[in-house]
Amino acid sequence: MEDSILISVPGFSQLSFRKKGSGPVLLLLHGFPEDGRLWDEVAPQLQENFTVIVPDLPGSGGSALPDSTLTVEKMAEAILAILKHEGISQAVIAGHSMGGYAALAFADRYPEMLKGLSLVHSTGTADTEEKKEQRRKSAALIRKEGGKEAFVKQMVPGLFASLFQQRYPAAVGKQIDRANEQNAESLASFQEAMALRPDRTHVIKESKVPVGWMLGKDDTTIPLEKVIGQVSQSETSFLHIYTDCGHMAMLEAPQKLSKDLLNFAAYCYNR
Ligand code: MLT
């Protein structure tokens, strides 16, 4: 993207991110199979109050896969490299789904750099054995000729609530097209990285900073009932449940999500 900043640091031949606005830092991490553009309807509403940094996680958008195996810990290292490059010592991080897994890895490793953690349709738990097996199969399919397109076509619509799918087929189609822009090796590597991630519910329990949960009532990827028990585990937490919303509040409920992120980040910096 034309307004992206590109950097090259040890371990990462190319990392791409966008930085806009001014004030304290709010970093927005996209999920799978997306890139930083996922936040396009939300970021502009946060930029008046915050310096908003939106990376493409390694392997997506303008960021290359890392030099070694992709893991959520590598994603955290990429975030660290971007913050260091910009001379930033602390940030509120909001991570959508896989971006939340990366944010939790960051919180685990570099807690002193975190002012607040928002988990947007995400969870601290690891995959079940069944889910890990499903991801291995998905990675194998994606690496086959035509497999990426088949996987994306089957997977992406289910990220949205069924009413949204019916009402906004073009918005769903746009996400399918964007997912297909990613290379197969990246999509397969993301699946494997997610399967490898450990349980990080201890990060939520031990968090010294507020944890803001943004969840969708109709989310079938991260079902509400599977995460709701984690919400009360940290010292300070906020919970927003979006009705008529699946796994994609940035597109299904962008106004509400923007307002809630704005209030959450302001609370983190002002408490
Ligand atoms: C995502 O939205 O980032 C992924 O679908 C999350 C997952 O597969 O666990």
Residues whose N, C-alpha, C, O or C-beta is under 5 A from the ligand:
A	BS01	MLT	G31 F32 H96 S97 M98 G99 T221
